[in-house]
Amino acid sequence: MINLLAQTPILTNQLGLGSSDIIVQILSLLSYLFIFVFIFYGQRIQMYVMIREVESSLFKLKVMKEDARKTAIATIKEIGKPTTDITNKVDRYLEYFTIAPQSMDPAGIVNKLDHILDVRDERMKEEVKVMAPASDEVQVYNLENTLEAAMSLNFLYKVVRHYYLQGKKTLSLYTIMQLQMILPLVMKEAEAMQSALKAFANGQPIGDGAGPLIAAKLMHGHEIRKVSKDCVAATIPFEGRTAIILKAEGPGGNVGKPGDGVETLIKENKGQIKAVIMIDAGLKLEGEALGEIAEGIGAAIGGPGVDQFKIEEAVVAEKIPLYAVIIKEDIGDAVSMMRKEISDAADKAIERVREVVKERTKEGDLIIIVGVGNTIGIGQ
């Protein structure tokens, strides 16, 4: 044995192979093997790596939606004082869905959608009242918003799980790849919903309440009246003009129906309204500063489009100019607790509204200023 080992270097030298040459040949063989594996199995390896990444995000989503469910149940028990177990009712609530009206013939679709949304809203509130019998009207709105946030997280988790299982079952690289590419945006939205859940459960103002906050500041100390479902208004002097300030009725989590509100105010003052100015939170682009103010033209309002349609119809019928002022926010800022930058931007937005009013209207004119958004935690 000893003699054989001793002779190995001699044999290697006789064959003309040094130790460095052997290493080079081994590395060459490994590189060829790697290329071979990559050519025939590279796509599958890539898919398994993607699947692992998706599984990690899916697990996080599952934890988020379970935490949201528990938070919703705990909040209802704390505020609503139910006498029976509400777990099954909450689970049933989280599975609710809304079917959009048939759009093959678009004539009248806005009225159909408006009706469906009204029925949905009433049904949801009735369910909350049954689950939380001790809650008042403001708390019912807040609990409904809490459940809506939990419902969104539940839906996100189920959609991601669906495409993950489909891609894994069929070993479809492109299904998994598309899912992996949009996951950062999905997770960002999920984290925003998780933040919203805490704000709704505690009844605290959120970033989307920038519009109602500005309206509340303008109408503070003046007589408030109800003009449409869940919407209130106040008439105030403003830069030598008369302004009717409109917002959702607070401080419950409520967006109201500003479309009906604007329609009502225009009909009440037929031929007298000289401008409508809408204030809302606007989605900022990456790189833009939080709370930045921008001015534009048109109906500054999100949602399914019913209120935007009604406002546009009302102003077009009377040939009323429609202006918009927005406070720029990220999606996470819009649904989480209101940050200081947004609160501070409210006064800057009021100054921008003053500039618009002085530049685009005359003294003595009658105008409408609408604060659009969720008014949770913000009174009149």
N, C-alpha and C positions, 0 to 999 in steps of 0.2 A: 504493500500500500504506500509506504513511504517512498520507495523507489519510483513508483508510478507518478506520484505527485511531483517529485523532483524532476522527472523527465518531461512534464507537461510544457513548461516554457520552451524547452529544446524542440519539442515536436511542433509547437506553434510557430517558432522561428523558422524551422525547416519548411513549413508550409507557406511561409511568407506572410503570415498573419500576425500583426501586432495587436495588443490589447485595444488600442485606439481604433483600429480597423474593425474589430468585432463590435465595438460600441456603435460605430457609424452604421454598420450593416443592420444591427438590431433596431436602431432608430429609423432606418429606412423602411424596414419591414413594418414597424409600428405605424409609420406615416401612411404606408400603402393600406394597412389594415383600417386605419382611421378613415381614409378617403373612401374605401370600399363600404364601410359601415355607414358613413355619412350619405353616400349616394343612394343606398338602398333603404336605410332606416332613419335618415336625418329628419324627414318630415314627421315621422311618428314620434321620435324623441322630442322634437320641438312641440308637438301636440301635448305630450305628457307633461312637459314643463309648464305649458300654458294651463293645463288642467289643474296642476298643483296651485298655480297662482289664483285661478278662479275659485278653487275650493277654499283657499284662505279667506278671500273676500266674502264668499258665501257664508262661511262660519261667522264672520263678523256681523253680517247682515242678520243672521239668525239670532245672535245675541242681542242685537239692537231691537229687533221686533219683539222678542220675548220680554226685554226690559220695558219696552213701550206698553205692552199689554199689561204687565204687572203694575206699572205706574198709573195707567188708566183705571184699573180696578181699585187700586189703593186710594186714588183721588176721589173716585165716586163714593167709596165707602166712607171716606173722611168727611166729605161735603154733603152727600145725599142721604146718609144714614139709612140705607136700605134695610128692610126687615128680613129679606131672604137672600140666598146666595145669588149673586149677579154674574158669576163667571160665565155661565152658558150664554147669557144675554149679551155680554161683551163680545164673546167669540162669534156669536151670530152677527153682531153689529159690524165686526171687522171684515166680514165676508160680503157685506152689501155691495151692490154694483148698480150703475145707472146706464141704461141703454139710450144712446143718442137717437133722435128721430130720423126717419128715413129722409135722405137728402137727394134721392134720384130725381124728384121733382121739387126744386128748391123753393117754390112759391109757398110762403107762409111758414117756413121752417123756423124762423126766429120765435114766432108765437108758440109753436110746438115745444121748442127747447125751453122757452121761458116757463111754460106750464109744467113740464117735466121737472125742472129745477125747483119750482115752487112746491110741487108734491114731495119731492125728495127732502127739501128743507123741513117741511112740516112733519114728515115721517120721522126724520132723525131727531127732531126736538121732542116729539112724543115719546120716542124710545128712551131718550135721556131722562125725561120726566118720570117714566115708569121705573127706571133703574135708580134714580136719585130723587125720591119723593120729597125730601126735606130741602131741596135746593130752590133758590129764588130765580127770577128770570135772568139776571146777570150770570149767575152760576151755571144755569142751563146752557147759555151760550158758550161759556168757557169750557164746560165739560164736553160739549159737542165738538169744539175745536180740538180738545185733547184727544178725543176718540178719532177724529179725522186724521190727526198726525199719526196715531197708532195704525190706522187703516192704511195710510200711505206706505209706512214701513213694511207692513204685512204684504202689501201688493208688490212692492219692489223685491222683497225676498222671494216671493213665489215666481215672479217673472224670471229673475236671474236663475233660480233653481231649475225652472222649466228648460231654459236653453242650455244650461250646464248638463242636465241629464240627457237631453236630446243629442248634444254633441258627443257626450261620452258613449252613449248607446250606439250611435251610428259611426263613431270614430271619424266624425266630420271635422277636418282641420279648420275649414272656413267658418263653421258655426262657432267653434271655440275661439278662433282668432278674433271674430267680430265682437264676441262677448268680452274678451279680454281687453280689446281696444277701448270699449266704452265704459269699462268698469270704474276707472278713476272718476268719471263724471257721475256715474250712478252712486258711488260711495260718497261723493261730495254732497249729492242731494240727500242721501240717507242721513249723513251727519247733520245736515241742516234741519231735517225733520226731527231728529233726536233733540236738537236744541230747541226747536219750536215746542215740542212736547212739554218740556220743563216750563217754558214761558206761559203756555196755555194753562197748565195745571196750577200755576201760581198766580194767574191773572195779571201778568206783567206786560207792559207795552212791548211790542216787537218792532223791528225795523220797518215793516210794511205800514206801520201806523204813522209814518211821517206826514202824510197828507191830512189825516184826521187831527194830528197834533197841531198843525198850522191852522186848520179851521177852528179848532177849539180855542187857540190863542186869540184869533180874530173875533170870535163871537162871545168871548168871556165877558160877563157883566151885562149882556144884552138879553132881551126876552127871546126865549127858545120856543119854537112851535114844531109840531110834527107835520111833515108835508107828504110823505109816502111811507110805505112799509119799511120800518127800521131806519128811517132817515129823518133828521131834524134840520131846521134852518133858523137863522137869525138875520135881521136886517140891521145894518150898521152904516154909519157915515165912513167913507173911505176915500181919502185924497180928493175931497171936493165932489165926490160921486156918492151914490147910494149903492152899497153892495149887499147882495143876499148871499150869506155864507151857508153852504150845504155840507153835511157830513153824515156818516152813519151814527146811529144812536148808541152811545156808550154808557157805562164803561165795559160792557160785556164784549166777548169776542164776536164781532159782527162787522160785515162789510156793507150791509144794507142793500138798497136798490137805487143807486144814484141815477140810473137811467130814468126811472119813474119820477124821481125827485126833480130832475132838470125839466122833464116834460111838463110836470105840474106847475113849476114856477114860470115857465115860458107861457103856458096857457093862462095863468092868473094875471100875467103882465103882458098880454098880447100886444105886440108891436112896440113895446117899450124897452126890451132888453137889447143893449147895444154890444155886449160881448159876454162870452162864457170863458172863464179861465179855470183850467183843471190842474190840480197839484197832486202828484203821486210819486211813489218810489219807482225808480227806473233801474233796470239791470245794467250795471257798469261793465265795461270791458276790462280785461286784465291790463294792469298798468295805470288805469285811471284811479284817482284818489277817492276814497270813501267819503260820501257827503258832498261831492262836487255837484254844483247846480248847473242845469242846462235848460234852455228855453226852446220851444218849438211850436209847431202848429198841429192841431188835431186832438182827438179824444185820448187823453192819457189815462188809460184804464185797462187792466188785464182781465182775466177770467174767460168764460166761454164765449164772450162776444155779444151777449144779449144787451147789456147796458150800453156798450159802445154803439151798437146799432141804433138804440132808442135815442141816444144823445145826438148822434149824427143826423137822424131823421128829423128831430125837433129843431136843430139849428139850421138845417138846410131849408126847411119849410118857411122859416122866418128870415133867411139870409143873414144869420148872426155869425160873426167871426168866432172861431174856436181856437183858443190859445192853450198852450201846455207849459208847465214848469215841473221839472222832475228833480228828485234828489237821487243821485246815483249810488247804488248798493250792489253788493254781491248777493247771490241767492241765499247764502248762509246768513248774511246780515239781515236780509229781509224777513226771515221767519224766526230768528233767534231774538233774545232780549235786546231791546234798543240800545245801541252803543252811543257813547258820548258824542262821537263825531256826527252822528245822525241828528241827535237832539240839538247840538249846536248849529247844525245846518238849517234848522227850522227858521231861525231868525234871518239868516241870509236869504232863504227862499222867500220870506215875506217881503224883504227889500226888493228882490227881483220882481215879485208880483206888483209891488208899488210902481216900479219902473214901467212894466208892461201897461198898467192901467193909465199912467200919465202920458205914455207915448201913443197908445192906441185908442184912447177914448177921450171924451171932452168933459169938462166940468158940468155937473148936473145929470150926467148919464146914469142909467140903471144897469148894473152888471151882476153876473152870477159868478161866485168863486166856489169851486167844489174841491173839498179835501177827500181824496179817494184812498181807500185802504182799510185794513182791519183796525178797528178802534178799541181793541182789548186794552184795558187799563187806562183808557183816556175818556174822560167824561166830556160834558158840554161846556 
